Each structure stands twice: as C-alpha cells, then as structure tokens.
Amino acid sequence: MVNFVELASLAEIRTGSTPTRFLQLTEKCEGIPFVTPSDFSHKDQIVSTNRVVAVEALKNLRSRLVPANSTCVTCIGSTLGKTGFVKNQVLTNQQINSVTATPGKAHDRYLYYAILNGAPQLKDIAGGSASPILNKTDFGKLLVPAAVLRRQLAIADVLGALDDKIAANQRVVNSITDLQSAIWNRAIKDVERVPVESVALPQLGGTPARKVQENWTNEIPWSSVADMTAANGKYLLSTAEGISTECAKTRRFAPLPAGAVLLSARGTVGKVVTLVSPTSFNQSAYGFAEPENRSAALRLAIEGIVEELRSKSYGSVFSTITKGTILECTVPNVFHEEYFDLHSHLGMLEDRAISAVKENQVLAATRDELLPLLMNGKITVAEAKEAAGDVGVVKQNQQEEGDSSV
C-alpha cells in the first residue's frame, strides 16, 4: 500500500515575482532566465526563456532565486497545473510556484514526477472557480507518494531516461530546423518572387456540427488552432479531437495529406505547422497542400510571409487574416526542377526531424503510462525498465540493476 504525504513536508516552495525594471529580452542581455507560463509546455524540461533578469537585480531577489533541479508549476488560471523542470537556476513570475527538494527527504526529479502524477489534485485544491488560483500554502498541501530515497531515485532514473531521450531528440529537431532555415535563406537570396497561389492555394477549414454525435468519432484527426499552438515545434502529430470518415467526405472537412502546411489565421495568428499525417482542420486556419516532395520548402515559404500577414491582420478582440490578404503575398520562385538539389537536401533533413518527433511521441506515451503505475505501486522499477527498454531507452544508472523489489 502506498502512503501519501504533503508536498510541503518534502520540499521548499517559492512563489515568484516580476521585477519589471530589470527584465530584458534574452538576445539583448545576459542574466538569470525568467520563467513565465508561456515559456514552457506541460511536462517540459525548461531550457530557454524569452526574457532574463539583469544580474544587478539579484541582490534584492535572493529569496526568490530558484535553484537548479527544481520543479516549476503554474498555479493560476486556465493553465493551472502546467509543470516543468529546470536544470539551471532561474527566477519566475508570480503565477508560478517552484519546488526544491529538501536534501535527505526527497530526490529532486522524483518530486517532479510526483507532482505530475498529482496534477489533477491541484484544480480540486484550488476550487472550481473560473479563474482558479493556488497560493503557496495551499499548493504545499498537494499529496505525493511517500517513498524511501532509494526508491525515489530508482523511479526518477527510469522516467528521467525517457525524458532525457525526448529532450535529446528535441535538440536534434531544433538543430535540423535551424539548418533548414539557413539553407533556405541562402538559396532564396536574390531569387524572384511569385504569388503564393502559384505554389499552393490557401484552403479554409471547417467545423462539423457539434450536435451531431456521429460527426465526432475520432477516425480522422481534426486540428484546432489550440492543437497547432500546443504542437511542440513545427510538426503536428496529434489532435485533441477527430471526425468521422463519412464527415470527411464533405469538401470543407476533408483532410489535407501528410506534408501539407497549416497557418493559424485567427486569434493566435501566424503559427505554422507541417502535418505528419492526413488531418482535417477548423475555420481558424488555412491549409496549403504541398507541391510534390516540397513540404519543407512550403513551410519555410509560409513562415516567410507571417510578419507581413500579422501587420495586415484586423480585429479589436481577435486578430484575423483573410484569404485575400494571403493572396497578396509572394514567395520565392524555387518550386521547380531547377531547385531539385535544394528540395532534396531539405527533404532529407525533414525526414530525420519527423522520425525524431514520432519517436518522441512513443517515448512520451510510454512515460505517461508508466508514471501512475510506478507512483501507485502497481509495477516494480524493474518492470518499468523493461518497458523503457522496449522503446529503445537503455538505463545509464545501473545502481538498482537486478533488484526487482524496488
């Protein structure tokens, strides 16, 4: 039987603040990374931030400095419970409570996974208001599984191996897409431009009737702008909802093939993603079917017109761009055989990136399946290691090898 204890008994909890006067954009200043909820996704290793706090501010912020290997949790609003892990010291804003393990009582990464496992509790503790909020005291009442340090370390090791592989793959993907951008920018220098419609016509998506249950059977992935925004990087692998095959026969709801590109056009304007599998989408996005074997170039071309589209968007509440606005844009004239080598190079890199993001999807699913089983004592660490091995993750730490009782 698993016993539970309050989080505050195992860790120090800090609430952040916003030192507005000392905030600088990361590319313009060196300093301590400043974490806000928009700087990370749920279950992320937080490696970069949009802003930093200037070093001269630290003398007044020592008590709020979050040590390396701490867990950051959003504790207000619709993203309450969003959880990330920092490997370097940071500062956070007041929307985030940070958790640092007390030496001798808890392992830092174990607490991260224990908090992830208990995330559903947080909204219950905060109550059911439209804008839930958790102060430091109430957050500390989160119940986490009690375990001896040896077992904590073993659990953190096996789950951490999966997350470390995910992070390594993401670094590969980021490097690949950066390289693609460099290759693209070099190739299109001084190239004439042509109307975007000569490469791919923008297609507006649609939303099947919600009242008709038969429309929503999850047979065909259906993307909203929220799915696009949640996509980790430039590739859309999964969606929260799906429509029926029959519904997808209607032109407005028909899926675009893998390799097509979506552009968000309302609210969050300018998010661009490549489809990894055939996907339908709603009316807040435009889709562009790729010219044959030109998917990476199409995404880069659409990314290249985003700033122009944003400058021409309208709407006092939600920014919006229209098909007409898109058709006013031009893209580099490189979508023909003269540029075969360019597309071949970009395509080879694209295949490698997509392979890595697909592997990450499997790794994340394995981690999410093992997490509650380990925390609730349903499986042993040895069994979890075997499952991690099945998806290609080999443990580096051999401390607990052979001990199936842990």
C-alpha positions in Angstrom: 0.0 0.0 0.0 1.3 3.5 -0.9 1.3 6.2 1.7 1.0 9.9 0.8 2.5 13.0 2.5 2.0 16.7 1.8 4.5 18.2 -0.7 5.5 20.9 1.8 6.9 18.3 4.1 9.5 17.2 1.5 10.4 20.5 -0.2 10.9 24.2 -0.1 8.3 26.1 -2.1 8.8 29.6 -3.6 6.4 32.0 -5.3 7.9 34.2 -8.0 7.6 37.9 -8.7 8.1 40.2 -11.7 11.0 42.6 -11.4 9.7 44.6 -14.4 12.5 47.2 -14.2 15.2 44.6 -14.6 13.7 42.5 -17.4 15.5 42.3 -20.7 15.0 40.2 -23.9 17.2 37.2 -23.8 19.0 38.0 -27.0 19.9 41.5 -25.8 21.2 40.9 -22.3 22.9 38.3 -20.1 21.2 37.4 -16.9 19.1 34.8 -15.0 16.4 33.2 -17.1 13.0 34.5 -16.2 10.3 31.8 -16.5 6.6 32.5 -17.2 3.9 30.0 -18.1 4.3 30.9 -21.8 8.0 29.8 -21.7 7.2 26.1 -21.4 4.8 23.3 -22.2 3.4 20.8 -19.7 6.0 18.1 -18.9 8.8 20.2 -20.4 12.4 20.5 -19.4 12.7 24.3 -19.4 15.8 25.2 -21.3 15.2 28.7 -22.6 13.1 31.7 -21.8 12.1 34.9 -23.7 13.5 37.2 -21.1 16.2 37.3 -18.4 16.6 39.3 -15.2 19.6 41.6 -15.2 22.3 40.4 -12.7 22.3 43.7 -10.7 18.7 42.8 -9.6 19.8 39.6 -7.8 20.8 41.3 -4.5 17.1 42.1 -4.0 15.8 38.8 -5.3 17.9 36.2 -3.5 15.0 34.7 -1.6 13.1 34.1 -4.9 16.0 32.6 -6.8 15.0 29.1 -7.8 17.9 26.6 -7.6 18.8 24.2 -10.4 16.9 20.9 -10.5 13.7 22.4 -9.3 10.1 21.9 -10.5 8.0 24.9 -11.7 4.2 24.7 -11.6 1.7 27.2 -12.9 -0.7 27.9 -10.1 -3.3 30.3 -11.6 -5.8 30.4 -14.4 -6.5 28.0 -17.2 -3.0 26.6 -17.3 -3.0 25.7 -13.6 -1.0 22.5 -13.1 1.3 23.0 -16.0 4.6 21.6 -14.8 8.2 21.9 -16.0 11.7 21.1 -14.7 14.7 23.4 -14.6 18.3 22.2 -14.7 19.7 25.7 -14.1 18.8 28.4 -11.6 16.0 30.7 -12.7 13.6 33.3 -11.5 9.9 33.0 -12.2 6.9 35.3 -12.2 4.1 35.3 -9.5 2.0 32.8 -11.5 4.5 30.0 -10.7 5.3 28.1 -7.5 8.7 26.4 -7.6 9.5 23.3 -5.7 13.1 22.4 -4.5 13.6 19.1 -2.8 14.8 19.1 0.8 18.1 17.1 1.0 17.7 13.8 2.8 13.9 13.8 2.4 13.3 13.8 -1.3 15.0 13.4 -4.7 14.5 16.5 -6.9 13.4 14.7 -10.1 11.2 12.3 -8.1 9.3 15.3 -6.8 8.8 16.5 -10.4 7.2 13.2 -11.4 5.2 13.0 -8.2 3.8 16.5 -8.9 3.0 15.4 -12.5 1.2 12.4 -11.1 -0.8 14.6 -8.7 -1.7 17.3 -11.1 -5.4 16.6 -11.2 -5.5 17.3 -7.4 -4.4 20.9 -8.0 -7.6 22.0 -9.6 -9.5 20.3 -6.8 -7.5 22.1 -4.2 -7.9 25.4 -6.0 -11.7 25.0 -6.2 -14.0 25.3 -9.2 -13.8 29.0 -9.9 -13.5 30.3 -13.5 -10.0 31.7 -12.6 -8.6 29.1 -10.1 -5.6 30.2 -8.1 -3.3 28.3 -5.6 -1.2 30.2 -3.1 2.0 28.7 -1.7 0.3 27.3 1.4 -2.5 25.5 -0.4 -0.1 24.3 -3.1 2.0 22.7 -0.4 -1.0 20.5 0.6 -0.6 18.5 -2.6 -0.4 14.8 -1.6 2.6 12.9 -3.1 3.6 9.3 -2.7 5.9 8.7 0.2 8.9 6.6 -0.7 12.4 5.9 0.7 15.2 7.8 -1.1 16.5 4.7 -2.8 13.1 4.0 -4.5 12.7 7.7 -5.3 16.0 7.7 -7.2 15.1 4.4 -9.0 11.7 5.8 -10.2 13.3 9.1 -11.2 16.0 7.3 -13.1 13.7 5.2 -15.3 11.3 8.0 -16.0 14.1 10.5 -16.4 15.8 8.3 -19.0 12.7 8.6 -21.2 12.5 12.4 -20.7 16.3 12.8 -21.4 15.9 10.9 -24.7 12.9 13.1 -25.6 15.0 16.2 -24.8 17.9 14.9 -26.9 15.6 14.2 -29.8 14.1 17.7 -29.5 17.6 19.2 -29.6 18.2 17.2 -32.8 14.9 18.5 -34.3 15.7 22.1 -33.3 19.2 21.8 -34.9 17.7 20.4 -38.1 15.1 23.1 -38.5 17.7 25.8 -37.8 19.9 24.2 -40.5 16.9 24.1 -42.9 16.3 27.8 -42.3 19.9 28.6 -43.0 19.9 26.6 -46.2 16.7 28.2 -47.3 17.8 31.7 -46.7 21.0 31.2 -48.6 19.1 29.6 -51.5 16.5 32.3 -51.9 18.8 35.2 -51.8 18.1 37.4 -54.9 15.5 35.0 -56.2 12.5 36.5 -57.9 9.2 36.1 -56.0 5.9 34.8 -57.3 2.3 34.9 -55.9 1.7 32.4 -53.2 -1.2 30.9 -55.1 1.1 29.8 -57.9 2.7 27.5 -55.4 -0.3 26.4 -53.2 -3.8 27.8 -52.8 -4.9 28.6 -49.2 -7.8 26.4 -48.2 -10.1 27.3 -45.2 -11.1 24.5 -42.9 -14.4 23.9 -41.1 -16.1 22.5 -38.0 -18.7 19.8 -38.4 -21.9 20.3 -36.4 -21.2 19.6 -32.7 -24.8 18.5 -32.1 -24.4 15.5 -34.5 -22.5 12.9 -32.4 -21.8 10.8 -35.5 -19.5 13.5 -36.8 -17.1 13.2 -33.9 -15.8 9.6 -34.0 -12.1 10.2 -33.9 -11.4 8.4 -37.2 -9.8 11.4 -38.9 -7.6 13.8 -36.8 -9.2 17.3 -36.7 -7.0 20.2 -35.7 -8.0 23.5 -34.0 -5.6 26.4 -33.5 -5.2 25.1 -29.9 -3.7 21.9 -31.3 -1.4 23.9 -33.5 -0.3 26.1 -30.7 0.3 23.0 -28.4 2.4 21.3 -31.1 6.0 21.1 -29.9 7.8 22.8 -32.7 7.0 22.8 -36.4 5.2 19.4 -36.7 1.6 18.5 -35.8 1.5 14.8 -34.7 -1.8 14.6 -32.8 -5.0 16.5 -32.1 -7.5 16.5 -29.2 -10.4 15.6 -31.4 -11.2 13.7 -34.6 -14.1 13.5 -37.1 -15.8 10.6 -38.9 -14.6 9.2 -42.3 -18.1 10.0 -43.6 -17.9 13.6 -42.4 -14.5 14.0 -44.0 -16.1 13.4 -47.4 -17.5 16.9 -47.3 -15.0 19.2 -49.0 -14.9 21.7 -46.2 -13.9 19.0 -43.7 -11.7 16.9 -46.0 -8.2 16.2 -44.6 -5.1 17.5 -46.2 -2.4 14.9 -46.8 0.8 14.5 -44.7 3.3 17.2 -45.7 0.6 19.8 -46.1 1.1 23.0 -44.1 -1.4 24.8 -41.7 -1.3 28.5 -40.9 -3.4 29.8 -38.0 -5.5 32.8 -39.1 -7.5 33.9 -36.1 -6.6 34.7 -32.5 -3.0 33.3 -32.5 -2.1 34.5 -36.0 0.9 33.1 -37.7 1.5 29.7 -36.2 2.8 27.4 -39.0 3.0 23.6 -38.7 3.5 20.7 -41.1 1.1 17.8 -40.9 2.7 14.4 -40.2 -0.5 12.5 -41.1 -3.7 13.3 -43.0 -5.6 15.9 -40.9 -8.7 18.0 -41.2 -8.8 21.4 -39.5 -11.2 24.2 -38.4 -12.1 27.5 -40.0 -9.5 29.4 -37.9 -6.7 28.1 -40.1 -5.7 27.9 -43.7 -4.2 24.8 -45.2 -1.7 24.6 -48.1 -1.3 21.2 -49.9 2.4 20.7 -50.7 3.8 20.7 -54.2 5.2 17.2 -54.7 8.1 16.5 -52.3 8.4 20.2 -51.4 6.9 20.1 -47.9 9.8 21.6 -46.0 10.2 24.4 -48.6 6.5 25.1 -48.4 6.6 25.5 -44.6 9.6 27.8 -44.9 7.9 29.9 -47.6 4.7 30.3 -45.5 6.8 31.2 -42.4 8.4 33.9 -44.5 5.2 35.7 -45.1 3.9 35.6 -41.4 5.2 39.0 -40.4 3.5 40.6 -43.4 0.3 38.8 -42.6 0.4 39.9 -39.0 0.9 43.5 -40.0 -2.2 43.3 -42.2 -4.4 41.4 -39.7 -7.5 43.1 -38.3 -9.8 42.7 -35.3 -10.0 44.5 -32.0 -10.5 41.3 -29.9 -9.1 38.5 -32.1 -6.6 39.2 -34.8 -7.7 37.8 -38.1 -6.2 37.3 -41.6 -8.2 36.6 -44.7 -7.7 34.6 -47.8 -7.4 37.8 -49.8 -4.6 39.0 -47.6 -2.7 35.8 -48.1 -3.1 36.0 -51.9 -1.5 39.4 -51.8 1.7 37.8 -50.5 4.6 36.5 -52.6 7.1 33.6 -52.1 10.5 32.8 -53.6 10.2 31.2 -57.0 12.0 28.0 -56.2 9.3 25.4 -56.6 10.5 23.9 -59.9 13.1 21.4 -61.1 16.0 23.9 -61.3 16.0 23.7 -57.5 15.9 19.9 -57.2 19.0 19.8 -55.1 17.6 22.3 -52.6 14.4 20.3 -52.2 16.3 17.0 -51.9 18.5 18.4 -49.1 15.6 20.0 -47.2 13.6 16.8 -47.7 16.3 14.6 -46.3 16.6 16.7 -43.2 12.8 16.8 -42.9 12.6 13.0 -42.8 15.1 12.9 -40.0 13.2 15.5 -38.0 9.9 13.8 -38.4 11.4 10.5 -37.4 12.7 12.1 -34.2 9.3 13.7 -33.3 7.5 10.4 -34.0 9.9 8.6 -31.7 9.2 11.3 -29.0 5.5 10.6 -29.3 6.1 6.9 -28.4 8.6 7.8 -25.6 6.1 10.3 -24.1 3.3 7.8 -24.3 5.5 5.2 -22.5 6.4 7.7 -19.8 2.8 8.7 -19.2 1.7 5.1 -19.0 4.5 4.2 -16.5 4.2 7.3 -14.3 1.0 6.4 -12.4 1.8 2.7 -12.3 5.1 3.4 -10.6 3.8 6.1 -8.3 0.9 3.9 -7.1 3.0 0.8 -6.7 1.3 -1.1 -9.5 4.5 -2.2 -11.1 8.1 -2.5 -10.0 11.0 -0.4 -11.2 12.5 -3.5 -12.9 9.3 -3.9 -14.9 9.3 -0.2 -15.8 12.9 -0.5 -17.0 11.9 -3.4 -19.2 9.1 -1.3 -20.7 11.6 1.6 -21.3 13.9 -0.9 -23.0 11.2 -1.9 -25.3 11.1 1.6 -26.8 14.9 1.8 -27.1 15.8 3.6 -23.9 18.8 1.9 -22.1 19.4 3.0 -18.5 22.8 4.5 -17.8 22.5 4.3 -14.0 23.0 0.6 -13.0 22.6 1.2 -9.3 19.4 -0.8 -8.9 20.1 -3.4 -11.6 18.7 -6.8 -10.6 16.6 -5.5 -7.7 13.1 -6.3 -8.8 11.6 -5.4 -5.4 12.4 -1.7 -5.7 
